Amino acid sequence: MARIHRERRQRQLRRQGDRSAKPSSKLLVALPLLALVYAFAPRGSAEALRMQAAPSIAQSWLPALTQAQPVPIVQGSQINLNGRSIPAFWSSRQQRIGLSDTALLQAIGVDLLNSQQPSTQPVQWFSQPSTEPLNLTTWLTSQYRYLDISDFAQRSGWQVQANGATLSIRTPAARVTAVRQGRQTWGDRIVLDLDRATPYQVSEQGSEIVVAIDGAIDPALAQSFVATPGNRLTSLHVESNGAQTIVRIGVPNNLRPRVWTLPNPNRLVIDVRPDNVIDRDIAWAPGIRWRQQTIRTARGQFPTIALIVDPRQPGVSLQPIWSNPASAVGTAPLISMAQRWQAIGAINAGYFNRNNQLPLGALRQNNRWVSGPILGRGAIGWGNGSLVIDRFALQESIATATGTQLPILTLNSGYVQAGVARFTADWARPIPRLLTTKF
């Protein structure tokens, strides 16, 4: 019988340049960083909805509560905004309603401001933060952060009601009263005047950026607006769509507009400019900061988005994740992977063959090689308070009964080449042997 032989205590990680490195890190993943998991201590109970599309959440962290009794939490994955269904996560506890921060950003148009305390999130929405600060209380579950909109919705005149897994939100009717366009030294600006604050959504449709405003515009006003040539925008159209106003903007592929709001009078501002990323530094959770900023160098500038993690924070766990826990084969969107693994934050990373969806590079968890290293590529390893970034290689061989040593070139890898490769149950579930009978 042939047996697998691993040099030096059965497994060895070798750094480039014949410098050996012991595999002290329990977690290893090909650069860049693959995933982040936040495991909270249980401080409440969650009530799973039968219609809930997202994974059920069994634990929650409620920083605003001090009582010892568990607090029932109802959660859903859909909102109905003025008659339109939008995928968005919401939560309800003690008669308070919370929307996930991404739902507030994408469905309502609320802007998140810098914060120092995870339990409170300052926001801006048709308001002036210096004179009208809007601070929303937050709570976290094992996957999402929710912002309490109860008082905010009441002040805005919203009607909010939970119906199964769907949260219905009705906002007062609004109207667009004027549309203006101007060229700026940095690009182009479009301004829409509104008679009251109202939600808006920004999306991409083909080569256009579409801003949908929950406010009607007089069809005659929309038809009379004639766009002028811009510095950066390539096209501009304003359309009436019943209770909505649709603004279609053509921009170069490397630009995305910044959409924001102003009060007194209420205005929606669309800026098409190269530096559209707004600096943010948000205390998102204990031990986690969400930082967004533009890095400027001698050769230019580029936007960055980072999760700043303190691994010393109790409850914080940094783990590699992949598309299917039962197999290394396959790909999936990052949001789907995060939901499947119940991760509260995730960073897209790793290498794979896009044709056959097979992994290419090191992925190791709890001393298990889900995918072995190849080509001496860089990887990051961490565990037990240590961290290393380097180029890694795994050396294994098969020893036959006659003493012949056959090198194993790859382990659980989609990198196919001539020679011996080894695959374990972490690669995929074994296929039962099919017995055939000849007649």
RAUR-V502250 format. One record per residue. N is the residue number from 0. RES is the residue in three letters. SS is DSSP state (H for helix, E for strand, L for the rest). Layout:
n=(N:N)
res=(RES:RES)
ss=(SS:SS)
//
This chain:
n=(0:1:2:3:4:5:6:7:8:9:10:11:12:13:14:15:16:17:18:19:20:21:22:23:24:25:26:27:28:29:30:31:32:33:34:35:36:37:38:39:40:41:42:43:44:45:46:47:48:49:50:51:52:53:54:55:56:57:58:59:60:61:62:63:64:65:66:67:68:69:70:71:72:73:74:75:76:77:78:79:80:81:82:83:84:85:86:87:88:89:90:91:92:93:94:95:96:97:98:99:100:101:102:103:104:105:106:107:108:109:110:111:112:113:114:115:116:117:118:119:120:121:122:123:124:125:126:127:128:129:130:131:132:133:134:135:136:137:138:139:140:141:142:143:144:145:146:147:148:149:150:151:152:153:154:155:156:157:158:159:160:161:162:163:164:165:166:167:168:169:170:171:172:173:174:175:176:177:178:179:180:181:182:183:184:185:186:187:188:189:190:191:192:193:194:195:196:197:198:199:200:201:202:203:204:205:206:207:208:209:210:211:212:213:214:215:216:217:218:219:220:221:222:223:224:225:226:227:228:229:230:231:232:233:234:235:236:237:238:239:240:241:242:243:244:245:246:247:248:249:250:251:252:253:254:255:256:257:258:259:260:261:262:263:264:265:266:267:268:269:270:271:272:273:274:275:276:277:278:279:280:281:282:283:284:285:286:287:288:289:290:291:292:293:294:295:296:297:298:299:300:301:302:303:304:305:306:307:308:309:310:311:312:313:314:315:316:317:318:319:320:321:322:323:324:325:326:327:328:329:330:331:332:333:334:335:336:337:338:339:340:341:342:343:344:345:346:347:348:349:350:351:352:353:354:355:356:357:358:359:360:361:362:363:364:365:366:367:368:369:370:371:372:373:374:375:376:377:378:379:380:381:382:383:384:385:386:387:388:389:390:391:392:393:394:395:396:397:398:399:400:401:402:403:404:405:406:407:408:409:410:411:412:413:414:415:416:417:418:419:420:421:422:423:424:425:426:427:428:429:430:431:432:433:434:435:436:437:438)
res=(MET:ALA:ARG:ILE:HIS:ARG:GLU:ARG:ARG:GLN:ARG:GLN:LEU:ARG:ARG:GLN:GLY:ASP:ARG:SER:ALA:LYS:PRO:SER:SER:LYS:LEU:LEU:VAL:ALA:LEU:PRO:LEU:LEU:ALA:LEU:VAL:TYR:ALA:PHE:ALA:PRO:ARG:GLY:SER:ALA:GLU:ALA:LEU:ARG:MET:GLN:ALA:ALA:PRO:SER:ILE:ALA:GLN:SER:TRP:LEU:PRO:ALA:LEU:THR:GLN:ALA:GLN:PRO:VAL:PRO:ILE:VAL:GLN:GLY:SER:GLN:ILE:ASN:LEU:ASN:GLY:ARG:SER:ILE:PRO:ALA:PHE:TRP:SER:SER:ARG:GLN:GLN:ARG:ILE:GLY:LEU:SER:ASP:THR:ALA:LEU:LEU:GLN:ALA:ILE:GLY:VAL:ASP:LEU:LEU:ASN:SER:GLN:GLN:PRO:SER:THR:GLN:PRO:VAL:GLN:TRP:PHE:SER:GLN:PRO:SER:THR:GLU:PRO:LEU:ASN:LEU:THR:THR:TRP:LEU:THR:SER:GLN:TYR:ARG:TYR:LEU:ASP:ILE:SER:ASP:PHE:ALA:GLN:ARG:SER:GLY:TRP:GLN:VAL:GLN:ALA:ASN:GLY:ALA:THR:LEU:SER:ILE:ARG:THR:PRO:ALA:ALA:ARG:VAL:THR:ALA:VAL:ARG:GLN:GLY:ARG:GLN:THR:TRP:GLY:ASP:ARG:ILE:VAL:LEU:ASP:LEU:ASP:ARG:ALA:THR:PRO:TYR:GLN:VAL:SER:GLU:GLN:GLY:SER:GLU:ILE:VAL:VAL:ALA:ILE:ASP:GLY:ALA:ILE:ASP:PRO:ALA:LEU:ALA:GLN:SER:PHE:VAL:ALA:THR:PRO:GLY:ASN:ARG:LEU:THR:SER:LEU:HIS:VAL:GLU:SER:ASN:GLY:ALA:GLN:THR:ILE:VAL:ARG:ILE:GLY:VAL:PRO:ASN:ASN:LEU:ARG:PRO:ARG:VAL:TRP:THR:LEU:PRO:ASN:PRO:ASN:ARG:LEU:VAL:ILE:ASP:VAL:ARG:PRO:ASP:ASN:VAL:ILE:ASP:ARG:ASP:ILE:ALA:TRP:ALA:PRO:GLY:ILE:ARG:TRP:ARG:GLN:GLN:THR:ILE:ARG:THR:ALA:ARG:GLY:GLN:PHE:PRO:THR:ILE:ALA:LEU:ILE:VAL:ASP:PRO:ARG:GLN:PRO:GLY:VAL:SER:LEU:GLN:PRO:ILE:TRP:SER:ASN:PRO:ALA:SER:ALA:VAL:GLY:THR:ALA:PRO:LEU:ILE:SER:MET:ALA:GLN:ARG:TRP:GLN:ALA:ILE:GLY:ALA:ILE:ASN:ALA:GLY:TYR:PHE:ASN:ARG:ASN:ASN:GLN:LEU:PRO:LEU:GLY:ALA:LEU:ARG:GLN:ASN:ASN:ARG:TRP:VAL:SER:GLY:PRO:ILE:LEU:GLY:ARG:GLY:ALA:ILE:GLY:TRP:GLY:ASN:GLY:SER:LEU:VAL:ILE:ASP:ARG:PHE:ALA:LEU:GLN:GLU:SER:ILE:ALA:THR:ALA:THR:GLY:THR:GLN:LEU:PRO:ILE:LEU:THR:LEU:ASN:SER:GLY:TYR:VAL:GLN:ALA:GLY:VAL:ALA:ARG:PHE:THR:ALA:ASP:TRP:ALA:ARG:PRO:ILE:PRO:ARG:LEU:LEU:THR:THR:LYS:PHE)
ss=(L:L:E:E:E:E:L:L:L:L:L:L:E:E:E:L:L:L:E:E:E:L:L:L:L:L:E:E:E:E:L:L:L:L:E:E:E:E:L:L:L:L:L:L:E:E:E:L:L:L:L:L:L:L:L:L:L:L:L:E:E:L:L:L:L:L:L:L:L:L:L:E:E:E:E:E:E:E:E:E:E:L:L:E:E:E:E:E:E:E:E:E:E:L:L:E:E:E:E:E:H:H:H:H:H:H:H:H:L:L:E:E:L:L:L:L:L:L:L:E:E:E:E:E:L:L:L:L:L:L:L:L:L:E:E:E:E:E:E:E:E:L:L:L:E:E:E:E:L:H:H:H:H:H:H:H:L:L:E:E:E:E:E:L:L:E:E:E:E:E:L:L:L:L:E:E:E:E:E:E:E:E:E:E:L:L:E:E:E:E:E:E:E:E:L:L:L:L:L:E:E:E:E:E:E:L:L:E:E:E:E:E:E:L:L:E:E:L:H:H:H:H:H:H:L:L:L:L:L:L:L:L:L:L:E:E:E:E:E:E:E:L:L:E:E:E:E:E:E:E:L:L:L:L:L:L:L:E:E:E:E:E:L:L:L:L:E:E:E:E:E:E:E:L:L:L:L:L:L:E:E:E:E:E:E:L:L:E:E:E:E:E:E:E:E:E:E:L:L:E:E:E:E:E:E:E:E:E:E:L:L:L:L:L:L:E:E:L:L:L:L:L:L:E:L:L:E:L:L:L:L:L:L:H:H:H:H:H:H:H:L:L:L:L:E:E:L:L:L:L:L:E:E:L:L:L:L:E:E:L:L:L:E:E:E:L:L:E:E:E:E:L:L:L:L:L:L:E:E:E:E:E:E:L:L:E:E:E:E:E:E:E:E:E:L:E:E:E:E:L:L:L:L:L:E:E:E:E:E:E:E:L:L:L:L:L:L:L:L:E:E:E:L:L:L:L:L:L:L:L:L:L:L:L:L:L:L:L:L)
//
